[in-house]
Amino acid sequence: MNLHFILPTISTSFIVLSAIMMAIGLAKILGKNKDLEGHDRFMTLSAIFAGIFFVIYVSKTVFIGSTTFAGPETLKTYYVIFLITHICLSTIGGVLGGYQVFTGKKNKLGIHRKLGMLTSVIWFITAITGVMVYVLLYIMYPGGEQAGLFEAIFNHK
């Protein structure tokens, strides 16, 4: 195994951990006995794991490059649409997630509650689609070349 496979595997593991921590954090606050401390603890862990994912992902992208889609040409357009949707949702989810951490830590609970479920749904979709991108690039169709981000997305050669 090499860094081209190990780093995406590690980063994807952290996004899965982030989603699991978020699910537990939601259960803590939405349950019968609203556990504010548990909610805060698990949401903080979720944010930390998401941050670790982001650092690993950006490091891999900067130092190694992005992986091109090596699947059948007939799926390329669908993959690009799927990937762009994932990138947009992950950007929105990351910004909203950061804002949620801020509002939660600053005890601005009115806006925190209003955006909480929307942010969580977007983050869960982002985590699921991120795992799907990983499976497509490294499990189902491994062997894509490393390239710059836009080159990897649009496969310009």
Secondary structure by P-SEA (a helix, b strand, c coil): cccccaaaaaaaaaaaaaaaaaaaaaaaaacccccaaaaaaaaaaaaaaaaaaaaaaaaaaaacccccccccccaaaaaaaaaaaaaaaaaaaaaaaaaaaaaaaacaaaaaaaaaaaaaaaaaaaaaaaaaaaaaccccccccccccccccccccc
